[in-house]
Amino acid sequence: MRSEQEVNRAVEQYADTVRRICLVHLKNYADTEDIFQTVFVKYLLHTAPFASPEHERAWIIRVTINACKDLLRSVFRRRTLSLEEVAEQPAPADEHRAVLQAVQALPAAYRDVVYLHYYEGYTVPEIAGILGKNVNTVYTRLTRARGLLRQTLGGDDDA
């Protein structure tokens, strides 16, 4: 682990470079700040000595670019919308609001699988991985949740 003085020197020396690289890749100030912290935490924990100041600078730049790419590839990033995009979408219709309220009224175990499957678009095996449950457990919860929603919303029993 590096000393506080080394880290402070690196932050002063490379802060602008790291922020500029992040803004170019991410186009988002909040994500830029997250990656900024990540890069300098990695620097703090990196114990191998650098051969020269150029080597250190190249390492910082490479870590920054890789962290930006990792964030852009993350499942969270692909499955979320910015607040600007959400503001542009129309408000849900009354029929959708009733369904959403019925989903929110489900027990937590059922609500989670329904939300992840229908609203976020995850498959059952993906949901099982996210929740740390057996795939068959997720199928069972999804089936039971559909039954509860049918009862609540007055849907057909044959579907």
N, C-alpha and C positions, 0 to 999 in steps of 0.2 A: 504494500500500500504506500502511496506517495504521501509526502508531508503536506501540511496545509499551505506552506509557502510555495511549493511547487505547483499545487493546484491553483492557487490564487494568481500566480504568474501566468499560467497557461490560460486561465479564464480571461485575464486582462489582454493577453497577446492574441488569442484566437476567437474571442467572443463575436466580433463582427463577422469574421469569416464563417463561423458556424451558423450564425443567424441568417446571413445572406444565402448560404447553400440551402438551408431549410426553407426559407421563403420561396426560393426558386422552385424547389421540388414540391412543397406542400401547399403553397399559396394560402396559408392560414396561420395567423399569429399564435393562436393557442397551441396548435400542434408544434409550431416552431419552438415555443418555450418548453414543451414536453421533451422534444428531441434534444434541445440544448442541455437540459438537466441530465438526460440519459448519457450523452456524449461525455460530459465531465465526470459523471459517476464512473463510467467505464475508464476514463483516464485515471481517476483516483485509485481504482482497483487494479489497474495495469501495472505489473511489477517489473516487467522486462525493461532494461535500459534502452534508450534511443541512441543510435550511432551518431546522430547530428541533429541540429535544430531543423534541418530540412526533413529528416526522417520523422521527427516528432510532428511536424506540420502535416506531412503526407498521411501519417497515421490518423491524426485528428480529422482530416478531410475524408479519408476512407471510411472511418467509423461513422461520421455524420451522414454520408451518402447512403451507407448500408442501413442505418437506422431509419432514414427517410423511406427507403425502399421497403423495409419491413413494415413500417406503418401503413404505407399505401397498399401493401398486399394483405394486410390483416383482415380477418373476417369481419371484425367490428366496423372497419372503415368501409368495406364493400356493402354492408347491410344497414348503413345509417344515412340519414339525410341531414344536411345543414339546416340551421334555423331559417335561413333565407328560402330554401326550397320548400320547407314545410309551410311557411307563411304564404307562399304562392298557391298552395293547394286549396281547393274549396273545402268548406266545412262539411263534415259527414252528414249525409241525409238522415232523416228521422229513423228510417228503417235500419240503417247501419248503426245508429246510436243505440237502438234497442238491443241489437245483437252484442254490441260492445258492452253494454251494461250487464247483459246476461253472462257474458264471459267473465266480467269482473266479479260477478256474484258467485262464481264457481269456487270450490275449495282450492287452496293454493296449488296442490299437486296437479289438479286437472287444469287449472288456469294456466300454469306454466307450459304444459305440453300443447294446449290449444293455441296459446299465443305464439309460441315458437314455431309451430307447424303452419298455422294459417296466416298469421300476420308477418312473421319474419321469413317464412318459406324454407325452413329447415326440414330435412327428411327425418324419419323416425330414428335411423341409426345415428345421425348427427345429434339429435336431441338426447339420445341415450348417452352419448359421449359428453355433452355439455352438462347434463344433470348427474352424471355418474350412476345411471340406473341401467338395468338390463333392458335390452331392446323389447322383449316381450312385455315387460312392465310398462314401457312407454305406450305400446300398442293397446294394452288393457286400459290404461288411463285415458287414452284418446277415445277409445270406444265408449267408456263410461261417461266421459265428458260430453260426447255427442248425444248420448241418451238423456243426460240432464238438460242439455240445451234444447232438445226436442220437446221435453216436458215443459220447460220454462217458456219457450217461444211458441208452443202449440203446433209444432211441425208434424208431418206424417210419421206414423210409427213404422211404416214399411221401408222407409229410405235408409 
